[in-house]
Each structure stands twice: as structure tokens, then as C-alpha cells.
Amino acid sequence: MRHPVRVGVQVSNQHAPYTLIRDTVRQLEDLGVDIIFNWDHFFPLTGDRDGLHFEAWTMLGAIAEQTSRVEFGPLVNCNVYRNADLQADMARTLDHISGGRFIFGTGSGWFERDFVEYGFDFGTVGSRLDALAVDLPRIRDRWTKLNPVPSRDIPILIGGGGEQKTLKIVAEHADIWHSFADPDTLVRKLDVLRHWCEEVGRDISEIEFSTGTSLRGPGTLDHTSLEKYHALGVTLFEIGINAGADLAGVRALLAWRDSVEG
């Protein structure tokens, strides 16, 4: 099944007072974006590493109440920071607050400072992915036991492209796969994902493909890459901004979405 082209915008949790983040979210919904993401980190990733920063899931509750149309979620939750059953309950609660608009974006985490300063075991890439593989079935099982259960089958978005572990987890659990690969690399990654889907008995067409999008300059899209991604089956295009940033790039991506969808 071919999904419609959608635009997601990740509003970073950094270097802005919450009021500016809130106002940016409002502007994005009014512009017509399809999904609003934040990120699950405890410190800024760029600029002043000790600058302003807010926690992700608390903010998602505010976004759930503030918005009325867009889907939303973390890009992506770090599985290690919260007990699996608690994650399920938090996601279910946001699903109900928002009337069924929450997307459970998740991954294994990578920013060592988050782990160290907040007292989590950083482990290895492999150990963190193993934990994600164990916890996702627990999360899905908990959703069946909660009262009330989620209002819909909460979409699971998994980010990353590791070919031995991550893409197998995607094949088993993801409704949306967010890739960080360039179009040429994505060709190989899709072949690997196809292999894992065959291994686990999943139809790859059930998984929506998502990618990050970069600009050539202020408000200027890389149309060549967008068209290559779309030809490969990508339908969710994400762009990242800081709160209060110029939204010319978002507007350009929305215009491209509308031209593709006709």
C-alpha cells in the first residue's frame, strides 16, 4: 500500500523558552504540517551544550492538549530511560489525551552524556539494541492490558539503519521506519529490510518509509534527493528546526508535498 506523502517537523527541545516552543508548534499546525516531533534528550545537541533544554515526554503532553489535528511524538524516545511498561502507559495516555494522534517513535539511544549524567548504563550499541528488542513486545503486550486500552493501534516508528539488529527490529515491530541514509545507501538498506521482513513473515508494504530532509540553502529544497527518495517509496519527509526559526524551509516542503499529491 502506498502511503500519502506527509511532512513531519522536529522542533528541538533546546535553546528556547518553552513559550517559544509552544508558539512554534502552533504555527506549524496552522501551516498544515502532518506530524510534529520533538527529541528525547536531556541536554542540547548543538550550540551551548549547557543551554536551555526541556524534557521530551512532559512536553508531549502539552503538545497533545495544545493541538487538535497533527499527529505528534518523539523522534525518537530512548528506550533505556524508562521501564517498558511505563513507556506503554505513557504512550496510551497521550493517545487518549490527543484523541488518537500519538506516534510512538522509539530507538535505543546514543548520546552518552544523557546516560552518564542521569545515571543510566550506557552499555554498547549492541546491548542497547538488545534491550529495545526485548522491551517492544512488553510494550505492545502492556497496551492490551491497560484500562482503557489505546484508542487505536498506536503507530510504532523506529529510527536507524543498522543491518544486523535495527532493521530486524523494524521488520518485527515498526509501522514507520525512519532512515538517515542518502538515496543511494537507502537502496541497499531497503534490500536488507526486505530480507528481514521475509525472515519474520512480514509484508514490507505494511511499513511506511520516512527520511530526514536537508535544505540546499535558506528555504531551498534538494528536489533531486526528494524525488529519488519518493521513487524508492519514502512518503514521510522530516525536517528539523529550532523553535522560533524561519519556517521558509517548512513552507517549501509543504508546497512540494502538495505538488506531489496533486
Secondary structure, 3 states (H helix, E strand, C coil): CCCCCEEEEEECCECCCHHHHHHHHHHHHHHCCCEEEECCCCCCCCCCCCCCECCHHHHHHHHHHHCCCCEEEECCEEHHHCCHHHHHHHHHHHHHHCCCCECEEEECCCCHHHHHHHCCCCCCHHHHHHHHHHHHHHHHHHHHHCCCCCCCCCCEEEECCCCCCHHHHHHHHCCEEEECCCHHHHHHHHHHHHHHHHHHCCCHHHCEEEEECCEEECCEECHHHHHHHHHCCEEEEEEEECCCCCCHHHHHHHHHHHHHHC
